[in-house]
Amino acid sequence: MKLSDSLLEYVRACFTGIWIQTHEPDDALAEIGGLCREQGWNLATWDIDRGLRVAGSTENGAADPLAAVRAIGALAQAEGAGILALANFHRFLGSAEIVQAVQHQVLAGKQTRTFLVILSPIVQLHTELEKLFVVLQHDLPSRDQLREIAGGVATESEELPTGGDLDRVLDAASGLTRYEAENAFALALVRHGRIEPSTIWQLKSQTLLKTGLLSLHHGQGSFAQLGGLDALKAFCLRALRQPASRSNSCRARGVLLLGVPGTGKSAFCKALGHETGRPTLVLDVGSLMGSLVGQTEERTRQALKIVDAMQPAVLMIDEVEKALSGASGQSDSGVSARMFGSLLSWLNDHESDVFVVCTANDVTRLPPEFSRAERFDGIFFLDLPGEAQKQAIWQQYLDQFALDPQQARPDDAQWTGAEIRSCCRLAALLDVPLLQAARNVVPVAATSADSVERLRSWASGRCLDAERAGAYGRAQPPAASRRRVHRPSDN
């Protein structure tokens, strides 16, 4: 719903305290001004730089925030409403006098039909004001609005792409503010003579870096560079290439990748975005943790809101079991538990076209409710690569590091793809044969044999196989090789 439509409803219902969360106060004020002209309402605006201004007047009033709040009484009229819009007023709510004045004016507004509207990028209400204000969101521009902005920047027909190229431009600009989108379109025009998505993605990446909550993966990795994982690749490609017209209830949610470290879970996440033409957003859950009360929860909500705004996208949460290790809430006063709850709610309820890929190395550290049915489309297990998969991986890295493909290779029975790459890289770096480089590679299946075996045992029958269609099932060792357990009754 548009901001003006929401505001009209709340004014008619006589909500006299309205907080609008926005990063674009000027655009929000323009929308409020248009509504006031349509309805015949009095409007006054205030900010610390220009002071108090009444619509239709060229004179500036007091710059003092306390005087501005008290001036709302002058907007009262026999019919209609009077609105005082205060830009970035959260900066002044640290004063007890101003908080008291705001409280008085909001309560008095019921009789005089005067409305106090605060515009701010954050919601920061004191205890005395929490029950007096309703919070509205000033949404980021829609695709139609972005198309209109692009048309205003590109004045020549050849400067604005059409068809699928325009869709890619709008996908790239999704999640930007009106100001950011206009700048991105203008910079692309200067660089390329037409609006291209590459420049927009570059600026968008900078925007994410400024928040410190998300990063944008720029790699060009593809599925061709990942040996094996055929069932996982086919599943995700089919899920993400469904018609856009399908309802939200049928839209792909994501996958949870469980497996031995080094089997390509993170590389798959990054390659998936490139294969499907979607940006890959990387969420570092550790960056959400804040030192102030309520800061972690606010950062979590902000990060998920940015993710929704950047649809269609792939969201990667790497080694999620480490990020959610404090979800029991016993060690941090419940902060991790509340953050985990927000993440679970979003995974279950979000309607944006965001495909979530979580990776984990230790399922025992994940809360059971995280991996329940319908949270993800599938839970895949990535085991040590098979012989055919290893051959493809060896060939890929021998070519990448320009090594002799005819030389002898080490025993790789317990090796992962990451360990094969490490061996090839060391051979090229030290200029030694593969057999000599392999002396410096100790496989994780040897260093953590017990945990790998437990992981395989847990995944058998519970997870889908990333290599072939169907459930993962590990082969049982031959009966003669099983260790006989000694029991007291055997004596």
C-alpha positions as CSV (number, residue, x, y, z in Angstrom):
1,M,0.0,0.0,0.0
2,K,1.2,3.5,-0.8
3,L,2.3,5.8,2.0
4,S,-0.4,8.3,1.1
5,D,-3.1,5.6,1.3
6,S,-2.0,4.4,4.7
7,L,-1.7,7.9,6.0
8,L,-5.2,8.8,4.8
9,E,-6.6,5.8,6.7
10,Y,-4.9,6.6,10.0
11,V,-5.8,10.3,9.8
12,R,-9.4,9.5,9.2
13,A,-9.2,7.1,12.2
14,C,-7.7,10.0,14.2
15,F,-4.3,8.5,15.0
16,T,-2.7,11.7,16.0
17,G,0.9,10.4,16.5
18,I,2.3,8.9,13.3
19,W,6.0,7.7,12.9
20,I,7.1,7.2,9.3
21,Q,10.3,5.1,8.8
22,T,12.0,6.4,5.7
23,H,15.4,7.0,4.2
24,E,14.0,9.5,1.8
25,P,12.2,12.2,3.9
26,D,11.9,14.6,0.9
27,D,10.1,12.1,-1.2
28,A,7.9,11.1,1.8
29,L,7.1,14.8,2.3
30,A,6.2,15.3,-1.3
31,E,3.7,12.4,-1.1
32,I,2.3,13.8,2.2
33,G,2.0,17.2,0.5
34,G,0.1,15.8,-2.4
35,L,-2.4,14.1,-0.1
36,C,-2.9,17.3,1.9
37,R,-3.7,19.2,-1.2
38,E,-6.2,16.6,-2.3
39,Q,-8.0,16.5,1.1
40,G,-7.7,20.3,1.8
41,W,-5.6,19.7,5.0
42,N,-3.2,22.3,6.5
43,L,0.4,21.1,6.3
44,A,3.5,22.5,8.1
45,T,7.0,20.9,7.9
46,W,10.0,21.4,10.1
47,D,13.7,20.4,10.1
48,I,16.6,21.8,12.0
49,D,18.2,23.5,9.0
50,R,15.1,25.3,7.4
51,G,13.0,25.6,10.5
52,L,9.2,25.7,10.5
53,R,7.5,26.2,7.1
54,V,3.8,26.3,6.5
55,A,2.5,25.2,3.1
56,G,1.8,28.1,0.8
57,S,4.1,30.4,2.7
58,T,7.7,31.4,1.8
59,E,8.7,32.4,5.3
60,N,10.7,30.1,7.6
61,G,9.6,29.9,11.3
62,A,11.5,28.9,14.4
63,A,14.3,26.4,14.2
64,D,13.9,25.4,17.9
65,P,12.4,21.8,18.0
66,L,10.4,22.5,21.2
67,A,8.8,25.6,19.6
68,A,8.0,23.7,16.5
69,V,6.1,21.0,18.4
70,R,4.1,23.7,20.2
71,A,3.3,25.4,17.0
72,I,1.0,22.6,15.9
73,G,-2.0,24.2,17.5
74,A,-1.9,26.9,14.9
75,L,-2.8,24.3,12.2
76,A,-6.2,23.5,13.8
77,Q,-9.1,24.3,11.6
78,A,-12.9,23.9,11.8
79,E,-13.0,21.2,9.2
80,G,-10.3,18.8,7.9
81,A,-7.0,18.1,9.6
82,G,-3.7,19.9,10.4
83,I,-0.5,18.0,10.0
84,L,3.0,18.9,11.3
85,A,5.7,16.8,9.7
86,L,9.0,16.7,11.6
87,A,12.0,15.4,9.6
88,N,14.7,13.4,11.4
89,F,13.1,14.4,14.7
90,H,14.4,11.2,16.5
91,R,17.6,13.2,17.1
92,F,15.8,15.5,19.6
93,L,13.8,13.0,21.6
94,G,16.6,12.7,24.1
95,S,15.2,15.9,25.8
96,A,12.7,15.3,28.6
97,E,11.0,18.7,27.7
98,I,10.5,17.7,24.0
99,V,9.2,14.2,24.9
100,Q,6.7,15.8,27.3
101,A,5.6,18.4,24.7
102,V,5.2,15.7,22.0
103,Q,3.1,13.6,24.5
104,H,0.8,16.6,25.3
105,Q,0.4,17.6,21.6
106,V,-0.5,14.0,20.5
107,L,-3.1,13.7,23.2
108,A,-4.5,17.2,22.5
109,G,-4.7,16.4,18.8
110,K,-7.7,14.2,19.4
111,Q,-9.8,17.3,20.1
112,T,-8.2,19.7,17.6
113,R,-7.7,17.1,14.8
114,T,-4.0,18.0,14.6
115,F,-1.5,15.3,13.7
116,L,2.2,15.0,14.6
117,V,4.1,13.1,11.9
118,I,7.8,12.2,12.5
119,L,9.9,11.1,9.6
120,S,13.0,9.1,10.5
121,P,15.3,6.3,9.1
122,I,15.0,4.4,12.4
123,V,12.2,3.8,14.9
124,Q,13.3,5.2,18.2
125,L,10.4,5.8,20.5
126,H,10.8,6.5,24.2
127,T,8.7,4.5,26.7
128,E,6.3,7.5,27.2
129,L,5.5,7.6,23.5
130,E,5.4,4.0,22.5
131,K,1.6,3.7,23.0
132,L,0.9,7.0,21.3
133,F,2.5,6.5,17.9
134,V,1.7,4.1,15.0
135,V,4.6,3.2,12.7
136,L,4.3,3.3,8.9
137,Q,6.8,2.2,6.3
138,H,7.8,4.4,3.4
139,D,8.5,1.6,0.9
140,L,11.4,1.6,-1.5
141,P,10.4,2.3,-5.2
142,S,8.5,-0.4,-7.1
143,R,9.5,-1.7,-10.5
144,D,7.1,0.7,-12.1
145,Q,8.6,3.7,-10.2
146,L,12.1,2.5,-11.1
147,R,11.1,2.3,-14.8
148,E,9.8,5.9,-14.5
149,I,13.0,7.1,-12.9
150,A,15.1,5.4,-15.7
151,G,12.9,7.0,-18.3
152,G,13.5,10.4,-16.8
153,V,17.3,9.9,-16.8
154,A,17.5,8.4,-20.3
155,T,16.1,11.1,-22.5
156,E,17.0,9.4,-25.8
157,S,15.4,6.2,-27.0
158,E,18.7,4.3,-27.5
159,E,19.8,5.1,-23.9
160,L,17.0,3.0,-22.3
161,P,17.0,-0.7,-22.9
162,T,13.9,-2.6,-23.7
163,G,12.4,-6.1,-23.2
164,G,14.6,-8.5,-21.3
165,D,17.5,-6.0,-21.0
166,L,15.2,-3.6,-19.2
167,D,14.0,-6.3,-16.9
168,R,17.7,-7.0,-15.9
169,V,18.2,-3.3,-15.3
170,L,15.1,-3.2,-13.0
171,D,16.3,-6.4,-11.2
172,A,19.6,-4.7,-10.6
173,A,18.0,-1.5,-9.3
174,S,15.6,-3.3,-7.0
175,G,16.3,-2.4,-3.4
176,L,17.8,1.0,-4.1
177,T,16.2,4.3,-2.9
178,R,14.9,6.7,-5.5
179,Y,18.0,8.9,-5.0
180,E,20.4,5.9,-5.4
181,A,18.6,4.6,-8.4
182,E,18.7,8.0,-10.2
183,N,22.5,8.2,-9.5
184,A,23.1,4.7,-10.7
185,F,21.2,5.2,-13.9
186,A,23.0,8.5,-14.5
187,L,26.5,6.9,-13.9
188,A,25.6,4.0,-16.3
189,L,24.6,6.5,-18.9
190,V,28.0,8.3,-18.6
191,R,30.0,5.1,-18.7
192,H,28.2,3.2,-21.4
193,G,26.0,5.7,-23.3
194,R,23.0,3.6,-22.1
195,I,21.7,2.2,-18.9
196,E,23.5,-1.1,-18.2
197,P,23.0,-3.3,-15.1
198,S,26.7,-3.8,-14.4
199,T,27.2,-0.3,-13.1
200,I,24.0,-0.6,-11.0
201,W,25.3,-3.8,-9.4
202,Q,28.6,-2.1,-8.6
203,L,26.9,0.8,-6.8
204,K,24.5,-1.6,-5.2
205,S,27.4,-3.6,-3.8
206,Q,28.8,-0.4,-2.2
207,T,25.3,0.2,-0.6
208,L,25.4,-3.2,1.0
209,L,29.0,-2.6,2.3
210,K,27.8,0.6,4.0
211,T,25.3,-1.4,6.0
212,G,27.9,-3.9,7.1
213,L,25.2,-6.6,7.3
214,L,25.3,-8.2,3.8
215,S,27.8,-8.5,1.0
216,L,27.4,-9.1,-2.7
217,H,29.3,-12.0,-4.3
218,H,30.9,-10.9,-7.6
219,G,32.5,-14.2,-8.7
220,Q,31.9,-15.8,-12.1
221,G,31.9,-19.4,-10.9
222,S,29.7,-21.8,-12.8
223,F,28.4,-25.4,-12.3
224,A,30.9,-26.5,-15.0
225,Q,33.7,-25.7,-12.5
226,L,32.1,-28.0,-9.9
227,G,32.6,-31.7,-10.4
228,G,29.7,-33.9,-9.6
229,L,26.7,-32.8,-7.4
230,D,24.4,-33.6,-10.4
231,A,21.2,-34.2,-8.4
232,L,21.7,-31.0,-6.4
233,K,22.4,-28.9,-9.5
234,A,19.3,-30.2,-11.3
235,F,17.0,-29.7,-8.3
236,C,18.0,-26.1,-7.8
237,L,17.9,-25.1,-11.4
238,R,14.5,-26.7,-11.9
239,A,13.2,-25.0,-8.8
240,L,14.5,-21.5,-9.7
241,R,13.4,-21.7,-13.4
242,Q,9.7,-22.1,-12.6
243,P,7.4,-19.6,-14.3
244,A,7.3,-16.2,-12.5
245,S,3.5,-16.3,-12.6
246,R,3.4,-19.1,-10.0
247,S,1.9,-18.1,-6.6
248,N,4.0,-17.4,-3.6
249,S,2.9,-20.7,-2.0
250,C,4.5,-22.6,-4.9
251,R,7.7,-20.5,-5.0
252,A,11.0,-22.2,-4.2
253,R,12.2,-21.6,-0.7
254,G,15.8,-22.9,-0.6
255,V,18.0,-25.8,0.4
256,L,20.1,-26.8,3.4
257,L,23.4,-28.3,2.5
258,L,25.0,-30.6,5.0
259,G,28.3,-32.3,4.4
260,V,31.9,-32.9,5.1
261,P,34.1,-29.7,5.1
262,G,35.6,-29.1,1.7
263,T,33.0,-30.8,-0.5
264,G,31.9,-27.7,-2.3
265,K,29.0,-26.4,-0.3
266,S,30.1,-22.7,-0.4
267,A,31.3,-22.9,-4.0
268,F,27.9,-24.3,-5.0
269,C,26.1,-21.4,-3.3
270,K,28.1,-18.8,-5.2
271,A,27.9,-20.6,-8.5
272,L,24.1,-21.0,-8.2
273,G,23.5,-17.2,-8.5
274,H,25.7,-17.0,-11.6
275,E,23.9,-19.9,-13.2
276,T,20.4,-18.4,-12.6
277,G,21.2,-14.8,-13.3
278,R,20.5,-13.8,-9.7
279,P,22.7,-11.8,-7.3
280,T,24.2,-13.9,-4.5
281,L,23.9,-12.1,-1.2
282,V,26.1,-13.4,1.7
283,L,24.7,-12.9,5.2
284,D,27.3,-12.9,8.0
285,V,25.2,-13.7,11.0
286,G,28.0,-12.6,13.3
287,S,27.8,-9.1,11.9
288,L,24.2,-8.8,13.2
289,M,25.3,-9.0,16.8
290,G,25.3,-5.6,18.5
291,S,26.6,-4.4,21.8
292,L,23.5,-2.3,22.7
293,V,20.2,-3.5,24.0
294,G,17.9,-4.3,21.1
295,Q,20.6,-3.6,18.5
296,T,21.0,-7.2,17.3
297,E,17.2,-7.6,16.8
298,E,17.1,-4.3,14.8
299,R,20.0,-5.3,12.6
300,T,18.4,-8.7,11.9
301,R,15.2,-7.0,10.8
302,Q,17.1,-4.5,8.7
303,A,19.2,-7.2,7.0
304,L,16.1,-9.3,6.1
305,K,14.3,-6.2,4.9
306,I,17.3,-5.5,2.5
307,V,17.2,-9.1,1.3
308,D,13.5,-8.9,0.5
309,A,14.1,-5.6,-1.4
310,M,16.8,-7.2,-3.6
311,Q,14.6,-9.9,-5.0
312,P,15.1,-12.0,-7.1
313,A,18.2,-13.2,-5.3
314,V,20.1,-16.1,-3.8
315,L,20.8,-15.7,-0.1
316,M,23.8,-17.6,1.3
317,I,24.2,-18.3,5.0
318,D,27.5,-20.2,5.4
319,E,28.2,-22.5,8.4
320,V,24.8,-21.7,9.9
321,E,25.3,-24.0,12.9
322,K,28.1,-21.8,14.2
323,A,26.0,-18.7,13.8
324,L,23.0,-20.3,15.7
325,S,25.1,-22.0,18.4
326,G,23.7,-19.6,21.0
327,A,20.1,-20.1,20.1
328,S,19.3,-21.7,23.5
329,G,19.7,-18.2,24.9
330,Q,21.5,-19.4,28.1
331,S,24.7,-17.5,27.5
332,D,23.6,-14.1,26.2
333,S,20.3,-13.2,27.9
334,G,18.3,-14.5,25.0
335,V,19.7,-12.3,22.3
336,S,20.7,-15.2,20.0
337,A,17.3,-16.9,20.6
338,R,15.4,-13.8,19.5
339,M,17.6,-13.4,16.5
340,F,17.1,-17.0,15.6
341,G,13.3,-16.6,16.1
342,S,13.3,-13.6,13.6
343,L,15.3,-15.7,11.1
344,L,12.9,-18.7,11.5
345,S,9.8,-16.5,11.0
346,W,11.3,-14.9,7.9
347,L,12.3,-18.3,6.4
348,N,8.7,-19.5,7.0
349,D,6.7,-16.4,6.0
350,H,8.7,-14.3,3.5
351,E,6.9,-13.8,0.2
352,S,9.9,-12.3,-1.7
353,D,11.6,-14.3,-4.5
354,V,14.7,-15.1,-2.5
355,F,16.2,-18.6,-2.6
356,V,18.0,-19.4,0.6
357,V,21.0,-21.7,0.7
358,C,22.4,-22.6,4.1
359,T,25.5,-24.7,4.7
360,A,26.4,-26.7,7.8
361,N,29.1,-29.1,8.8
362,D,27.6,-30.4,12.0
363,V,23.9,-31.0,12.1
364,T,23.9,-31.9,15.9
365,R,24.5,-28.2,16.6
366,L,21.4,-27.1,14.7
367,P,18.1,-26.6,16.6
368,P,15.7,-29.3,15.4
369,E,13.1,-26.7,14.3
370,F,15.5,-25.2,11.9
371,S,15.5,-28.2,9.5
372,R,11.8,-29.2,9.8
373,A,9.7,-29.9,6.7
374,E,8.7,-26.8,4.7
375,R,11.4,-24.7,6.1
376,F,13.5,-25.7,3.1
377,D,12.6,-27.5,-0.2
378,G,15.2,-30.1,0.6
379,I,18.2,-31.1,2.8
380,F,21.1,-32.4,0.8
381,F,24.1,-34.3,2.0
382,L,27.4,-33.8,0.2
383,D,29.7,-36.8,0.9
384,L,33.3,-37.3,-0.2
385,P,33.4,-37.3,-4.0
386,G,33.2,-40.6,-5.9
387,E,35.8,-41.8,-8.4
388,A,34.1,-40.2,-11.4
389,Q,33.7,-36.9,-9.5
390,K,37.3,-37.0,-8.4
391,Q,38.5,-37.5,-12.0
392,A,36.6,-34.4,-13.1
393,I,38.0,-32.4,-10.2
394,W,41.6,-33.5,-10.8
395,Q,41.3,-32.6,-14.5
396,Q,39.8,-29.2,-13.7
397,Y,42.6,-28.2,-11.3
398,L,45.4,-29.7,-13.4
399,D,44.3,-27.5,-16.2
400,Q,43.8,-24.4,-14.0
401,F,47.3,-24.7,-12.6
402,A,49.0,-25.8,-15.8
403,L,50.3,-29.1,-14.4
404,D,51.3,-32.2,-16.3
405,P,48.2,-34.4,-16.5
406,Q,50.2,-37.6,-17.1
407,Q,52.1,-37.5,-13.8
408,A,51.3,-39.9,-11.0
409,R,48.6,-38.9,-8.5
410,P,48.5,-39.5,-4.8
411,D,46.1,-41.8,-3.0
412,D,42.9,-39.7,-2.9
413,A,40.5,-42.3,-1.4
414,Q,39.6,-39.9,1.5
415,W,40.1,-36.6,-0.2
416,T,37.6,-33.8,-0.8
417,G,37.6,-31.5,-3.7
418,A,39.2,-28.8,-1.6
419,E,42.1,-31.1,-0.8
420,I,42.6,-32.0,-4.5
421,R,42.7,-28.3,-5.2
422,S,45.2,-27.7,-2.4
423,C,47.5,-30.4,-3.7
424,C,47.5,-29.0,-7.3
425,R,48.0,-25.4,-6.0
426,L,51.0,-26.5,-3.8
427,A,52.5,-28.4,-6.7
428,A,52.3,-25.3,-8.9
429,L,53.5,-23.0,-6.1
430,L,56.5,-25.1,-5.1
431,D,57.2,-26.5,-8.6
432,V,57.1,-30.1,-7.3
433,P,55.3,-33.3,-8.5
434,L,51.8,-34.0,-7.1
435,L,53.1,-36.9,-5.0
436,Q,55.5,-34.6,-3.2
437,A,52.9,-31.8,-2.7
438,A,50.5,-34.4,-1.3
439,R,52.8,-34.9,1.7
440,N,51.6,-31.4,2.9
441,V,47.9,-32.3,2.6
442,V,46.2,-34.1,5.5
443,P,42.5,-35.0,4.6
444,V,39.8,-34.0,7.0
445,A,38.4,-37.5,6.8
446,A,41.6,-38.6,8.6
447,T,41.9,-35.7,11.1
448,S,38.2,-35.8,12.0
449,A,37.3,-39.4,11.1
450,D,34.9,-39.8,14.0
451,S,32.8,-36.7,13.3
452,V,32.7,-37.5,9.6
453,E,31.4,-41.0,10.3
454,R,28.8,-39.6,12.7
455,L,27.7,-37.2,10.0
456,R,27.4,-39.9,7.4
457,S,25.4,-42.1,9.7
458,W,23.0,-39.3,10.6
459,A,22.5,-38.3,7.0
460,S,21.8,-41.9,5.8
461,G,18.0,-42.0,5.2
462,R,17.4,-38.5,6.4
463,C,18.9,-36.4,3.6
464,L,18.7,-36.2,-0.2
465,D,21.9,-37.3,-2.1
466,A,23.6,-34.4,-3.8
467,E,25.1,-36.8,-6.3
468,R,22.2,-38.9,-7.5
469,A,18.4,-38.6,-7.2
470,G,16.8,-39.9,-4.1
471,A,17.7,-40.3,-0.4
472,Y,21.3,-40.6,0.7
473,G,22.2,-44.0,1.9
474,R,25.7,-45.1,2.8
475,A,26.8,-48.7,2.1
476,Q,27.2,-50.9,5.1
477,P,30.7,-52.4,5.6
478,P,31.0,-56.2,4.9
479,A,30.0,-58.4,7.8
480,A,33.5,-59.8,8.2
481,S,35.0,-56.3,8.7
482,R,32.6,-55.3,11.4
483,R,34.1,-55.1,14.9
484,R,32.5,-57.6,17.3
485,V,31.3,-55.9,20.4
486,H,32.3,-57.7,23.6
487,R,29.4,-58.2,26.1
488,P,29.6,-59.6,29.6
489,S,27.1,-62.3,28.6
490,D,29.7,-63.7,26.0
491,N,31.9,-64.9,28.8
